[in-house]
Amino acid sequence: MQLNLEFFDQPDVPLSAPAAWDQIDEAARMAAIEILARLIARLLPDDPAMEASDE
């Protein structure tokens, strides 16, 4: 549970502020997805035999 202290000023952010993802255009979204996919692919091991086995 999070409590708000009333003596601090509350930020002037509207409750229905749009997400950053919704503010960028379709081409920028596709570019971001492609970059993230490449980064994830680099993190995956190349050789499945090198993965730890549960057996």
N, C-alpha and C positions, 0 to 999 in steps of 0.2 A: 504494500500500500504506500502511496506517495502523498505526503501532506504539503500543502502550499502555505507559506508564511505570508500573512496578509500585509506585513510592513514592507515587503519588497514590491516594486512596481512590476505589474504584469506586462509582458511584451504585447505590442500592438499588432499581433498577428491574427488575421481573421481565422475563424475556426475551419473554414472551408478553403484554406490556402491550397492552390494546385501543387501537385508534386513536381519536382524538377523534371522527371521523365516526361510528364505531360506537356511541359513547356518547350521541348525541343522538337524540331520537325522530323518527318519520317526518314529522310536521308541520314540525318545525324544519329537517329536511333539505330538504323541498320549498321552504320559504321561502328557504333559502340558495341553492338552485339557481335560483330565480326571480330573486333579487337579482343573482347572478352573470351570468345571461343578460342582464338589463337593462344591466349594466355593460359587458359585451362588445358588446352592440348599439350602445351609445353610442360605442364606440371604432371601430367600422366606418364607413367613409366612406358617406355617403348617395348619392353619385353615382358609379356604376361608371366613368363616362367620365373621372373625375378620377384613377383609378388609373394607375400607371406601366405602360407597355406594354413587352413584351419584344421588340417588332418594331422 
